Amino acid sequence: MSNFNVYRDLMDVNCASRKIRSTRKILLYGKCVRDEYPEIFNSFSSNRTVLAVCPEKTHFNMICLKLASILARIRLEELIVLTVDGSPHCIQLHHIVEEARKITGVKDIIFRHYVIENGKAIEINDKEVKIARYLSKIKKLLEDNK
């Protein structure tokens, strides 16, 4: 297993980092994931530049600008987001990635979202991430499924 920047914080990494350029793949994870779910973390970190961030400590806008700056400078192949499900802070990472994607207009990168629930990583698609931003849409979905 080849891990890059396992203990690096997104905010401490140069936007044109050689490590990121060498892998062209990023695992962006909520900082608590590594300690709470080491097996899942290890399975996702292989052959990727691994960057931690905690939206509880770092503002949405700062994370988004940093990520957009990376996307604008490095031609990535893949960006994976891995968080704990149900966290009011970690959900922001999924929204941040989609916002940075929209800001930069990149289309040739694989973006994948995962949340950890009951000890398992569950893939969430970009439409589900978008719906999570709109409480009125969730309300309607729930009402329609009664």
Z-matrix of the N, CA and C atoms (Angstrom, degrees):
N
C 1 1.444
C 2 1.524 1 108.22
N 3 1.310 2 115.63 1 132.11
C 4 1.448 3 120.98 2 -179.00
C 5 1.522 4 109.14 3 -114.59
N 6 1.325 5 117.53 4 108.42
C 7 1.455 6 121.86 5 -179.85
C 8 1.512 7 109.92 6 -106.40
N 9 1.321 8 116.05 7 139.82
C 10 1.450 9 122.53 8 179.74
C 11 1.521 10 108.08 9 -118.88
N 12 1.319 11 117.58 10 132.02
C 13 1.465 12 122.28 11 173.99
C 14 1.525 13 112.86 12 55.58
N 15 1.300 14 118.66 13 37.25
C 16 1.460 15 121.04 14 -174.64
C 17 1.528 16 111.80 15 -53.13
N 18 1.297 17 117.91 16 -37.35
C 19 1.456 18 120.20 17 -176.92
C 20 1.520 19 112.73 18 -105.18
N 21 1.321 20 117.65 19 17.76
C 22 1.462 21 120.38 20 -178.35
C 23 1.517 22 110.59 21 -85.99
N 24 1.305 23 114.62 22 142.51
C 25 1.450 24 122.11 23 174.81
C 26 1.527 25 107.90 24 -93.16
N 27 1.313 26 116.60 25 136.34
C 28 1.461 27 121.56 26 179.50
C 29 1.519 28 111.39 27 -49.69
N 30 1.310 29 116.99 28 -41.67
C 31 1.458 30 120.86 29 -175.03
C 32 1.531 31 113.18 30 -71.38
N 33 1.318 32 117.72 31 -12.88
C 34 1.465 33 121.34 32 179.87
C 35 1.529 34 113.17 33 -99.47
N 36 1.316 35 117.61 34 0.75
C 37 1.465 36 121.76 35 -174.83
C 38 1.520 37 110.60 36 -99.28
N 39 1.311 38 115.88 37 137.54
C 40 1.455 39 121.31 38 175.92
C 41 1.525 40 109.69 39 -63.74
N 42 1.318 41 117.19 40 138.82
C 43 1.476 42 121.79 41 -177.14
C 44 1.522 43 113.17 42 -64.07
N 45 1.313 44 117.33 43 -18.84
C 46 1.463 45 120.96 44 177.20
C 47 1.527 46 109.98 45 -118.22
N 48 1.304 47 116.39 46 34.73
C 49 1.458 48 123.79 47 -175.48
C 50 1.526 49 113.04 48 -51.20
N 51 1.329 50 115.18 49 136.42
C 52 1.478 51 120.34 50 175.57
C 53 1.521 52 110.86 51 -63.15
N 54 1.328 53 116.60 52 -35.58
C 55 1.478 54 119.63 53 179.44
C 56 1.531 55 110.37 54 -61.65
N 57 1.322 56 116.50 55 -45.68
C 58 1.462 57 119.69 56 179.21
C 59 1.529 58 109.74 57 -65.97
N 60 1.315 59 116.90 58 -43.59
C 61 1.475 60 120.02 59 179.79
C 62 1.520 61 111.72 60 -62.47
N 63 1.328 62 117.59 61 -30.70
C 64 1.469 63 119.88 62 -177.90
C 65 1.527 64 112.45 63 -74.60
N 66 1.329 65 117.88 64 -32.83
C 67 1.470 66 120.03 65 179.89
C 68 1.526 67 111.98 66 -95.57
N 69 1.328 68 116.12 67 -34.94
C 70 1.469 69 123.83 68 -175.69
C 71 1.527 70 112.12 69 60.07
N 72 1.334 71 114.83 70 17.63
C 73 1.467 72 121.38 71 177.91
C 74 1.526 73 108.01 72 -135.41
N 75 1.320 74 115.46 73 134.20
C 76 1.466 75 120.63 74 -179.19
C 77 1.519 76 109.83 75 -122.92
N 78 1.328 77 114.66 76 137.16
C 79 1.458 78 121.86 77 164.46
C 80 1.521 79 105.56 78 -107.85
N 81 1.322 80 116.92 79 112.73
C 82 1.454 81 122.81 80 175.73
C 83 1.522 82 106.46 81 -102.46
N 84 1.325 83 116.55 82 119.94
C 85 1.454 84 118.40 83 -174.12
C 86 1.518 85 111.77 84 -132.14
N 87 1.323 86 114.45 85 151.76
C 88 1.451 87 120.37 86 172.70
C 89 1.519 88 108.45 87 -65.77
N 90 1.304 89 116.39 88 131.71
C 91 1.464 90 122.16 89 -170.96
C 92 1.530 91 114.72 90 -51.81
N 93 1.309 92 118.30 91 -30.36
C 94 1.463 93 120.44 92 -177.42
C 95 1.531 94 112.66 93 -77.24
N 96 1.318 95 118.01 94 -16.74
C 97 1.470 96 121.24 95 -175.80
C 98 1.527 97 111.95 96 -59.30
N 99 1.317 98 117.74 97 -44.08
C 100 1.473 99 121.37 98 -176.29
C 101 1.519 100 111.86 99 -57.56
N 102 1.322 101 116.70 100 -41.09
C 103 1.463 102 120.19 101 -177.88
C 104 1.523 103 112.80 102 -83.43
N 105 1.310 104 117.39 103 -35.96
C 106 1.463 105 121.57 104 -176.46
C 107 1.526 106 113.05 105 -79.23
N 108 1.324 107 116.84 106 -33.44
C 109 1.469 108 121.68 107 -176.01
C 110 1.531 109 110.51 108 -136.58
N 111 1.335 110 117.68 109 65.68
C 112 1.469 111 120.49 110 -174.13
C 113 1.529 112 114.13 111 -59.93
N 114 1.326 113 118.60 112 -35.53
C 115 1.471 114 120.14 113 -178.85
C 116 1.524 115 110.60 114 -66.93
N 117 1.323 116 116.44 115 -44.48
C 118 1.465 117 120.18 116 178.66
C 119 1.518 118 109.63 117 -65.82
N 120 1.322 119 116.71 118 -44.76
C 121 1.460 120 121.23 119 178.30
C 122 1.527 121 110.34 120 -55.87
N 123 1.320 122 117.43 121 -48.79
C 124 1.469 123 121.12 122 -178.94
C 125 1.520 124 111.95 123 -62.35
N 126 1.324 125 117.52 124 -37.62
C 127 1.466 126 119.22 125 -179.25
C 128 1.526 127 111.83 126 -68.03
N 129 1.335 128 118.27 127 -28.29
C 130 1.463 129 121.45 128 179.22
C 131 1.524 130 112.80 129 -89.05
N 132 1.314 131 118.07 130 -21.93
C 133 1.465 132 120.38 131 -171.87
C 134 1.530 133 114.36 132 -82.75
N 135 1.298 134 117.52 133 -16.96
C 136 1.459 135 120.74 134 -176.70
C 137 1.530 136 112.32 135 -58.66
N 138 1.326 137 115.60 136 129.17
C 139 1.473 138 124.07 137 176.20
C 140 1.521 139 113.72 138 61.10
N 141 1.316 140 117.16 139 28.37
C 142 1.459 141 121.62 140 176.76
C 143 1.527 142 109.01 141 -131.56
N 144 1.304 143 115.96 142 153.26
C 145 1.453 144 119.95 143 168.09
C 146 1.516 145 105.67 144 -76.93
N 147 1.309 146 116.09 145 123.02
C 148 1.456 147 121.99 146 -170.62
C 149 1.528 148 109.05 147 -106.70
N 150 1.341 149 115.27 148 119.21
C 151 1.459 150 120.87 149 -175.23
C 152 1.517 151 110.94 150 -127.83
N 153 1.317 152 115.16 151 129.71
C 154 1.463 153 121.87 152 -179.38
C 155 1.519 154 110.21 153 -100.18
N 156 1.315 155 115.10 154 150.92
C 157 1.460 156 120.60 155 172.52
C 158 1.525 157 107.91 156 -157.75
N 159 1.313 158 116.13 157 149.68
C 160 1.457 159 120.87 158 178.82
C 161 1.530 160 108.61 159 -125.74
N 162 1.340 161 116.88 160 108.33
C 163 1.468 162 119.53 161 179.30
C 164 1.526 163 113.75 162 -65.99
N 165 1.311 164 116.90 163 -10.68
C 166 1.470 165 119.49 164 174.84
C 167 1.530 166 109.47 165 -73.60
N 168 1.332 167 116.69 166 -27.35
C 169 1.460 168 121.31 167 -177.70
C 170 1.525 169 113.15 168 -104.01
N 171 1.317 170 117.04 169 -29.27
C 172 1.465 171 121.43 170 -176.01
C 173 1.521 172 108.70 171 -118.24
N 174 1.315 173 116.33 172 130.58
C 175 1.461 174 121.90 173 -175.27
C 176 1.526 175 112.13 174 -64.72
N 177 1.315 176 114.80 175 144.04
C 178 1.467 177 124.20 176 177.36
C 179 1.532 178 111.43 177 -43.88
N 180 1.337 179 117.08 178 -50.14
C 181 1.466 180 120.82 179 -175.67
C 182 1.523 181 112.78 180 -62.49
N 183 1.319 182 117.01 181 -38.42
C 184 1.464 183 120.54 182 179.46
C 185 1.523 184 110.72 183 -66.93
N 186 1.319 185 116.80 184 -43.47
C 187 1.465 186 120.96 185 179.17
C 188 1.520 187 109.70 186 -64.33
N 189 1.324 188 116.29 187 -43.98
C 190 1.465 189 121.10 188 -177.47
C 191 1.531 190 110.99 189 -63.81
N 192 1.325 191 117.75 190 -43.99
C 193 1.466 192 120.04 191 179.20
C 194 1.524 193 111.01 192 -64.25
N 195 1.309 194 116.57 193 -41.03
C 196 1.463 195 120.43 194 178.74
C 197 1.525 196 110.36 195 -61.53
N 198 1.327 197 116.28 196 -47.40
C 199 1.456 198 120.63 197 -179.28
C 200 1.530 199 111.54 198 -65.75
N 201 1.322 200 117.47 199 -42.80
C 202 1.464 201 121.02 200 177.51
C 203 1.529 202 110.42 201 -61.53
N 204 1.320 203 117.00 202 -37.61
C 205 1.469 204 121.16 203 178.12
C 206 1.522 205 111.02 204 -64.07
N 207 1.322 206 116.95 205 -39.55
C 208 1.468 207 120.59 206 176.56
C 209 1.521 208 110.06 207 -65.64
N 210 1.335 209 116.84 208 -46.96
C 211 1.468 210 120.63 209 -179.06
C 212 1.527 211 111.78 210 -61.40
N 213 1.331 212 117.18 211 -32.44
C 214 1.461 213 121.49 212 179.87
C 215 1.527 214 112.42 213 -75.12
N 216 1.322 215 117.72 214 -22.99
C 217 1.460 216 121.11 215 -174.03
C 218 1.526 217 114.85 216 -104.63
N 219 1.311 218 116.60 217 -26.75
C 220 1.460 219 119.68 218 -174.86
C 221 1.521 220 109.17 219 -121.74
N 222 1.303 221 115.75 220 131.10
C 223 1.465 222 120.47 221 178.03
C 224 1.537 223 107.92 222 -82.39
N 225 1.319 224 114.79 223 90.32
C 226 1.459 225 120.65 224 -179.16
C 227 1.524 226 110.69 225 -76.19
N 228 1.320 227 114.59 226 156.06
C 229 1.463 228 121.23 227 170.71
C 230 1.531 229 110.01 228 -94.40
N 231 1.352 230 115.16 229 -36.34
C 232 1.459 231 119.31 230 -171.20
C 233 1.520 232 110.55 231 -153.54
N 234 1.338 233 115.28 232 143.38
C 235 1.449 234 121.87 233 172.04
C 236 1.525 235 107.05 234 -135.02
N 237 1.315 236 115.29 235 120.43
C 238 1.460 237 121.96 236 179.78
C 239 1.521 238 108.56 237 -112.99
N 240 1.323 239 116.03 238 134.94
C 241 1.465 240 121.99 239 175.23
C 242 1.522 241 106.97 240 -109.53
N 243 1.326 242 116.44 241 131.99
C 244 1.457 243 121.93 242 -179.55
C 245 1.525 244 108.87 243 -132.22
N 246 1.339 245 115.78 244 118.87
C 247 1.457 246 120.69 245 -178.70
C 248 1.523 247 110.45 246 -138.32
N 249 1.317 248 113.83 247 172.71
C 250 1.458 249 121.36 248 173.90
C 251 1.527 250 106.94 249 -86.08
N 252 1.314 251 117.56 250 132.29
C 253 1.458 252 120.83 251 179.23
C 254 1.520 253 109.96 252 -72.07
N 255 1.311 254 116.06 253 144.30
C 256 1.455 255 121.34 254 176.52
C 257 1.518 256 114.66 255 90.11
N 258 1.312 257 117.88 256 -7.93
C 259 1.458 258 120.56 257 179.14
C 260 1.529 259 109.53 258 -79.15
N 261 1.335 260 117.74 259 124.77
C 262 1.465 261 119.35 260 178.69
C 263 1.527 262 112.56 261 -67.49
N 264 1.316 263 116.97 262 -16.97
C 265 1.459 264 120.65 263 178.42
C 266 1.520 265 110.84 264 -90.48
N 267 1.323 266 116.25 265 -48.48
C 268 1.471 267 120.36 266 -175.92
C 269 1.523 268 113.46 267 -63.80
N 270 1.313 269 118.17 268 -30.43
C 271 1.466 270 119.49 269 179.85
C 272 1.530 271 110.36 270 -58.40
N 273 1.325 272 115.54 271 -27.99
C 274 1.460 273 119.78 272 179.23
C 275 1.531 274 112.17 273 -60.54
N 276 1.333 275 118.10 274 -32.48
C 277 1.468 276 120.13 275 -179.75
C 278 1.517 277 111.19 276 -59.54
N 279 1.306 278 116.70 277 -38.67
C 280 1.460 279 120.30 278 179.19
C 281 1.522 280 110.65 279 -66.47
N 282 1.327 281 116.50 280 -40.84
C 283 1.463 282 120.56 281 177.80
C 284 1.528 283 111.21 282 -68.81
N 285 1.313 284 116.32 283 -37.15
C 286 1.468 285 121.35 284 178.57
C 287 1.519 286 110.73 285 -61.73
N 288 1.313 287 117.09 286 -46.49
C 289 1.468 288 120.65 287 -179.71
C 290 1.521 289 110.36 288 -60.68
N 291 1.328 290 116.92 289 -44.38
C 292 1.467 291 119.57 290 179.53
C 293 1.522 292 111.33 291 -66.46
N 294 1.320 293 117.55 292 -35.91
C 295 1.470 294 121.02 293 177.44
C 296 1.529 295 110.78 294 -67.51
N 297 1.316 296 117.77 295 -44.69
C 298 1.469 297 121.41 296 177.95
C 299 1.529 298 110.53 297 -62.87
N 300 1.300 299 116.10 298 -37.61
C 301 1.474 300 122.04 299 176.62
C 302 1.529 301 110.08 300 -61.28
N 303 1.328 302 116.10 301 -44.73
C 304 1.460 303 121.11 302 179.87
C 305 1.535 304 110.91 303 -67.18
N 306 1.322 305 117.17 304 -44.19
C 307 1.466 306 122.25 305 -179.03
C 308 1.520 307 111.16 306 -60.13
N 309 1.328 308 116.88 307 -45.24
C 310 1.466 309 120.75 308 -175.35
C 311 1.522 310 112.79 309 -83.91
N 312 1.318 311 117.30 310 -22.41
C 313 1.456 312 120.48 311 -179.62
C 314 1.514 313 114.70 312 73.16
N 315 1.334 314 118.15 313 13.46
C 316 1.461 315 119.98 314 -179.98
C 317 1.523 316 109.75 315 -67.71
N 318 1.308 317 115.13 316 138.68
C 319 1.461 318 119.67 317 -177.18
C 320 1.529 319 112.80 318 -126.46
N 321 1.317 320 117.27 319 -15.46
C 322 1.464 321 119.93 320 -173.98
C 323 1.527 322 113.56 321 -99.00
N 324 1.317 323 116.80 322 21.63
C 325 1.463 324 122.25 323 178.05
C 326 1.524 325 108.33 324 -110.31
N 327 1.305 326 116.02 325 140.45
C 328 1.470 327 120.26 326 173.27
C 329 1.525 328 106.93 327 -82.89
N 330 1.324 329 115.63 328 119.04
C 331 1.461 330 122.31 329 175.52
C 332 1.521 331 107.40 330 -108.04
N 333 1.337 332 115.51 331 128.10
C 334 1.475 333 119.48 332 179.53
C 335 1.517 334 108.89 333 -134.37
N 336 1.312 335 115.12 334 138.84
C 337 1.460 336 122.79 335 -178.32
C 338 1.521 337 108.90 336 -116.79
N 339 1.340 338 115.73 337 133.33
C 340 1.465 339 121.29 338 176.17
C 341 1.517 340 109.26 339 -134.45
N 342 1.334 341 114.57 340 142.44
C 343 1.458 342 121.32 341 171.07
C 344 1.518 343 107.91 342 -123.37
N 345 1.315 344 115.77 343 148.21
C 346 1.460 345 120.87 344 179.31
C 347 1.525 346 108.14 345 -101.18
N 348 1.317 347 115.17 346 122.34
C 349 1.460 348 122.44 347 178.72
C 350 1.520 349 107.78 348 -138.78
N 351 1.312 350 116.75 349 131.23
C 352 1.476 351 122.34 350 -179.26
C 353 1.525 352 112.15 351 53.05
N 354 1.325 353 116.57 352 39.57
C 355 1.463 354 121.15 353 176.39
C 356 1.512 355 115.35 354 74.62
N 357 1.343 356 117.83 355 13.40
C 358 1.464 357 121.17 356 -179.87
C 359 1.521 358 110.03 357 -129.65
N 360 1.330 359 115.81 358 145.02
C 361 1.459 360 121.32 359 175.38
C 362 1.526 361 108.34 360 -86.53
N 363 1.311 362 115.16 361 125.23
C 364 1.461 363 121.85 362 -178.91
C 365 1.522 364 108.02 363 -115.21
N 366 1.336 365 116.26 364 126.60
C 367 1.465 366 119.40 365 179.83
C 368 1.525 367 109.76 366 -78.44
N 369 1.327 368 115.02 367 136.04
C 370 1.457 369 124.04 368 179.44
C 371 1.528 370 106.68 369 -119.52
N 372 1.331 371 117.40 370 131.77
C 373 1.462 372 117.41 371 -179.28
C 374 1.529 373 111.05 372 -87.51
N 375 1.327 374 115.79 373 168.29
C 376 1.465 375 120.64 374 -175.15
C 377 1.532 376 112.46 375 -63.47
N 378 1.318 377 118.50 376 -30.33
C 379 1.472 378 120.49 377 177.36
C 380 1.524 379 110.30 378 -67.26
N 381 1.317 380 117.21 379 -38.38
C 382 1.461 381 121.13 380 178.28
C 383 1.523 382 110.80 381 -67.49
N 384 1.330 383 116.50 382 -36.94
C 385 1.465 384 120.60 383 176.00
C 386 1.523 385 109.23 384 -62.77
N 387 1.327 386 116.74 385 -44.81
C 388 1.464 387 120.93 386 -179.41
C 389 1.532 388 111.09 387 -62.08
N 390 1.319 389 117.12 388 -45.28
C 391 1.468 390 120.55 389 -179.97
C 392 1.530 391 110.73 390 -59.96
N 393 1.338 392 116.80 391 -35.13
C 394 1.463 393 120.67 392 -178.94
C 395 1.530 394 112.40 393 -61.71
N 396 1.338 395 117.28 394 -16.65
C 397 1.462 396 120.91 395 178.30
C 398 1.522 397 112.67 396 -80.69
N 399 1.323 398 116.69 397 -17.79
C 400 1.458 399 120.57 398 -170.74
C 401 1.527 400 111.36 399 -116.37
N 402 1.317 401 116.20 400 100.36
C 403 1.457 402 120.88 401 -178.89
C 404 1.526 403 111.72 402 -62.01
N 405 1.320 404 117.42 403 -33.96
C 406 1.467 405 119.69 404 179.60
C 407 1.528 406 111.06 405 -66.24
N 408 1.316 407 118.05 406 -35.81
C 409 1.470 408 121.27 407 177.37
C 410 1.529 409 110.74 408 -69.16
N 411 1.314 410 116.28 409 -38.91
C 412 1.467 411 119.94 410 177.55
C 413 1.526 412 109.43 411 -64.73
N 414 1.322 413 116.39 412 -42.37
C 415 1.461 414 120.78 413 177.87
C 416 1.518 415 109.87 414 -57.85
N 417 1.321 416 117.58 415 -46.96
C 418 1.463 417 121.39 416 -179.74
C 419 1.521 418 111.41 417 -62.97
N 420 1.342 419 117.21 418 -43.48
C 421 1.460 420 120.38 419 177.76
C 422 1.524 421 111.65 420 -58.93
N 423 1.310 422 116.33 421 -43.79
C 424 1.460 423 121.19 422 179.60
C 425 1.528 424 111.41 423 -66.30
N 426 1.310 425 116.36 424 -40.65
C 427 1.475 426 120.01 425 178.25
C 428 1.512 427 111.44 426 -65.91
N 429 1.334 428 116.60 427 -39.71
C 430 1.470 429 121.43 428 179.74
C 431 1.519 430 112.18 429 -67.53
N 432 1.325 431 117.15 430 -23.21
C 433 1.472 432 121.24 431 -177.95
C 434 1.525 433 113.29 432 -97.33
N 435 1.314 434 117.23 433 9.86
C 436 1.474 435 119.83 434 179.15
C 437 1.515 436 110.94 435 -75.75
